[in-house]
Amino acid sequence: MTDGEPIRVLLVEDNPGDRRLILEALAEVSYSRIQLEHADCLQAAQDTLASTEYDLILLDLSLPDSHGLETVERTEDVAPDTPIVILTGLDDVNIGIQAVRAGAQDYLVKGEVTGHLLVRAIRYAIERHRMEAALRILSLIDELTGLYNRRGFMTLAEHQLRVSHRKQSIFYLIFADLDGMKTINDTYGHKEGDQALIQTARLLKKTFRGSDIIARMGGDEFAIVAIEPAASSTEQIAQRFQDNIAQYNATHSKPYELSISIGVVESAPTEMCSIEEMLERADTLMYAQKSARKKSRE
C-alpha cells in the first residue's frame, strides 16, 4: 500500500449482523479509503490469503471452523506479515487482550465500534506493524553477510517446525562450518576472512531457494532450513552444495580454496524434536565430516 491507494482489508466474520455493523461504521467515514473484502469462515480466509495480499485482517475469534487464540495462530500461519485487528464480543475482552499479547495489533469490541474508531485502529495497526517489522529486520540480520543471524534463524525455524508438524511435511536442517577459518585470518588477514564468510553466504544463497531460511549463526558457522526441498535426500543436498563450492574454487584465483563441512538432518512430521536438538544432531554430523577430511589430508 502506498499513499493514495486504498487500504485493502479482509474482514473474517460469519455473523451477517456484525458484518453489516462494520460496513455501516465505515460508511460514516467517507475519507477512509478502505476497500473491504469478506470471508465467512477461517478456511475461506486462508484460501483467500494464500493468493491475495491485504494490508490488514479484521478477525472475529468465534468462527464456525475455529475459535479463540487458535484462530489467530492459524491466520498468522498463512499471512505472517499482515497485521491483525481482533473483533471480540463484550464477554470475550480477555481473549482479545490475550490475542494482542500473542501477536495481534489491537482488538475492538463489537457494538462499540464507530467509523472513526475503526479507521483509526486500522491505520495505527498498519503503521505499528511496519515499525515493528523494520525493527525486527534490524535485529534479525547479520551485518556482514546479509543473512539471518542466530536470533532470526531460531525465530523463523521454530515457526517452520510448527507449520511442518501441522501440515505433516518435512524439511531439512543443514549445519555448515567454513574449514580453516583461523588459517585464512592468520595468513591473509581478517579482511580476507570476512570475504571468505561473505562468499560462503553467496554460495549458500546459490544452493538454496529464496523460501529457505539461511543464517550465519556466528563466527564461521551457518545453518539452513530447506523447506519442502526439491532434493529428495540429504545426500543430494550435500552434493549440490559441494558441487557449487568446487565450481567456485575452479573459477576464482584465491590463494586458498573454500572448504565447507556440513551435516544434514531431516525433520520427520511425526518426530517431536526441537530446533536446538536438530542443530545438535546436524553439528555432530558436520564435525564427523570435518574430522574425516582432516585425517585424509594428514
N, C-alpha and C positions, 0 to 999 in steps of 0.2 A: 504494500500500500504506500502510495506517495501522496503528497499534498494535492488536493483537487480530486483525487479518486475516491469513490465510495468506500465505506468501511464494510467489508464482507463479513457477515455474522451468521453462524449456523445455530439456530435455536433447536435444541433437542428437548422436546416436550410432547407428552402424549395426551394431555388434557386440553380439549378444544377451548374451554373457557379460559384457562390460563394463557393459552396461546393468543386468544383474542385480546386479553388484557395487555399483553406485551405489544401487540400491534397498535392498540389504541394509545398506549403510552408513547410510542414512537411518533404516532400521528400528531401528538401535541407539540412536537418539536420539529418544525419544518426545516430547520437548518442542519439537522443531524447527519444527513448524507449517509445513512446506514442502509445497506442492502441486506435484507433479511431472507434467509432460506430456512427450510424447516425439515426436521426428521422426527418421526413419532415414536421411535424406539432406538436403543443403543446400536443394534445391528445395522439398521438403516443409516445411522450416523457414521458408523465405522466404514461402511461401504462408500459413503459419500466422501469422507475424509481421506480415504485411500487414493482417490483420484482428483480431488479438488482442494485447493488451498483456501483457507479462510483467515481473516485477521483475528477472529475471536470466536469462542464457543460459549453460548449460553446454555448451561447444562442443568436439567432437572435431575435430582438424585433418586427420584422414585419413578422408574420406568417399568414397562411391562416385562422386560428381559434383564433388568439389572437394578440393584438398589444399594443406596448408601455409598460408602467410600470406594467400593469395588467399581462403581460407575466411573469415578474419577480416574482410577488406575487403568481401567480398560480403555478409556478415551485417550489418556496420555500415551498408551502403547502405540496407537496409530497416528497420533498427532502430538509428538513430544515438544514441538516448537511453537505450538499455538496456545495462547493464553486462554484460561477458562474462568468464567464467572458462574458461580453456582446459583441456581434458583431453588429456594427452600421454603417450606411452609413454616408457620409460626411455631409448630411443635417440633421442628427439626433444626432449630437455630444452632444447637450444639454441634450437630453433624456438619452444618455449614462452616462453623469455626474449625472443626477438625479437617475439613476438606481444604481450607486455606492453608493450614499447617502442613497438609500433605502435598501442596503444590499449586492449588488453585489460586488465582489472583485476588478474588473477592467473592462475597456472597450477597445476594439480595433476597429479601423476604417477599414472597408473593402477597399481593394485596396491599403492599405498602410502596409499590414501585410507581414512581411518577416518570414522565418523559425526561425531565431534566436530570433526575437521579440516575435513570438508566443510561442515558447518553454519557453522563459524567463517569459512571462506573466503567463503561466500555472504553472510553478514551483513556482514563487513568490506568486501567488494567493493561492496555496495549503498550502504553508508554513505560510503565513499570517493568513489563516483561522485556521490552527492548533494552532497558538499562541493566536489568539482571543478566540478560544474555550476553551483553558486552562485557560485563564484569566477570562472568563465568568463563568466557573465552580467554580473557587475560590471565585468569588463574589456572587454566587447564592446559595451556600451550607451553611447550618447551621453546625457549627463546632462540636457541642455537639452530635447531633443525626444523622448527615449524610443526613438528609432530605434537601429539598429545604428550603431556607429562604423566608421571605416575598417578597423580590425583585424577587427571582426566581419564586415564585408562581404566582405573578401578571403578569410577563412576559409570562410564559407558559399558564396561564389560559386565558389571553386576546387573545392569539393566538388561543387557542382551541375554544374560543367563536366565533371568526371569521370563523373558519373552520366549526363549527356546524351550523352556520347560512347559510353558503354556501351549505352544504350538507343536510340541513333540518333534522339534527339529534339532539338527546337530550343528555344531561349529567346531573349528579347530583353534586351539590356543598355541601360539608359537613363541618360544623364548629364544632370543638371539643375542650373541655376545661377539663383539669385534675382537678377533685374536690379535695379540701383540700390540695392544694399545700403548702400553708402557714403553715398549721399544720404539714405537713411532714418535712418541713425545720426547723421549730421551735423546733419540738420534737426530730427529728432524725439527724438533721444537713443537710447542703446544699449538701454535697456529696451524701447523700441518696436521696435528692430531685432530683439531677441530674440523679441518677439511675432510679428514677420513670419516668422522662421525656424520658430517653433512652428506657425504657421498653414500654412506650406508643408508641413511634415511631415504635418499633418492632411489636407491636400488629396492628398498622395501616398497616404496610407492609404485615403482615399476612392476614389481612382482605381484602385489595385491591390488584389489579393486578399491575404488573410491568409497564404497559402502563398508569396507572393512575398517576395523579400529586399529590404528598403528601408533605406537607410542615409544618415546625414549624414557626408560624407567629410571635413568640416572647413570652417570659415567658412560661406560661403553655397552650398556645393556638395553635391549629393546624387547618389546612384546607386541604381539599382533593377535587379534581375534578375527579369523576369517569366517564371515557369516555366510551360511549356506554356500560353501565353497564350490567352485567349478571343478576342482580336482577331487577325485574320488577316494584318495588315500593320503595318509601322512607322508608316504614315500614320494608321491607325485609333487606335493607341495615343496618338500625339501629339495627335490631335484630341480624344480623350476627356479627356485631361488639360487641354488648353486650354479645353474646354467647362466643366469644373469650376472652373477659375480665373475664367472670365468670370461664372459664376453667383455665385461668392463676391463678386467686385467689385460685382455688381449689387445684392447684398443686405446689404452691410456698409458702414457710413458711416465709412470711414477717410479721413484726409487725403491718402492716397496709394493707388494701385492696385497690387495684386500683379501682377508680370510675371515669368514664369519661362521662360527659354530652355532647350531640350532638344535632345539628339542621341540617336538610337536606332540601334543596330546589331543585326543578327541573327546568332546563332551557328549556322552550318551544321554538321550532325553529322559531316561528313567533313573539316571545316576544323580543323586543329591550330593553334589560336590561343589564347594565354594571356588571362587576365582583364585583365592590365595592358595588353596590346595592344588588347583590345576597348575598354577605358576610354579609351585614347588616340584611337581612331577616333571614339568617341562624343563625346569632348571637342572634337574638331575640328569635327564636325557642329554641336554646340551653339554653339561660338564663331561659326561661319558664320551661324547663325540670329540670334545676339545682334548681330553686326555689321550684318546686313541690317535689323534693327529700328532700330538706332541711326541708320542712314542715312535710313531712311524718316521719322524724326522731325526730321531736320535741314532 
